[in-house]
Amino acid sequence: MADVAERRLWVASPYIGSWKAVSRILGAAWQKVDARLLTDKGSGILAKDTIEEFAKHRPIHSLTGLHAKLYIVDDSVLITSANLTECAFTRRHEAGIVLKGEQAQELIDLYERFWKLAKAVPNLDEIHFTKPKKGTVDQDSGGAPLPKLYELPPPPAAAPKCAGAFADYPSFLEEYRRADSEGWRSAFRTDVDHDSEVMPISVPS
């Protein structure tokens, strides 16, 4: 589903697995669209490499007590019991449903409300990354390993060249506004000859 994303991939999941598995779950197409990750930085089950990959697009957001698992691809929504982990997608009996139209829009609106309630985490040092000694990131290391039920898709092809911090326009605009609010433009203009004409900068709303 995510591998055909054209405009956005928004994920909400309290548990985040390793990038080796997550990259196979999501594919490569999402890296050139509006990508968001909403999680709970206190969940204790967060793989650093995956968090870092999402943070290349925009700061992740953390919502304390998040339990919903939503995967929004363009205008379709998968609401499911599955966290974004290898164990959930290969070893657990999960269930979910893909919604479109008005029902999907209700969940997209809900995601946006969660996103606004959540706090941005620009500094990943705020997150306490943990990893179990045995099993996968969300598998209880104290019990017997869960049998494999499904195989993940093959590893995706290399990410497109445009992938990264400003691969999507919304992310660029968000970063621009943040820099502007921190006085970036004022600082920049101190180096300009005050006798010269300075063209105004217009930020789209």
Secondary structure, 3 states (H helix, E strand, C coil): CHHHCCCEEEEECCCECCHHHHHHHHCCHHHHCEEEEEECCCCCCECHHHHHHHHCCCCEEECCCCCCCEEEECCEEEEECCCECHHHHHCCCCCEEEECHHHHHHHHHHHHHHHHHCEEECCHHHCCCCCCCCCCCCCCCCCCCCCCCCCCCCCCCCCCCCCCCCCCHHHHHHHHHHHHHCCHHHHHHCCCCCCCCCCCCCCCC
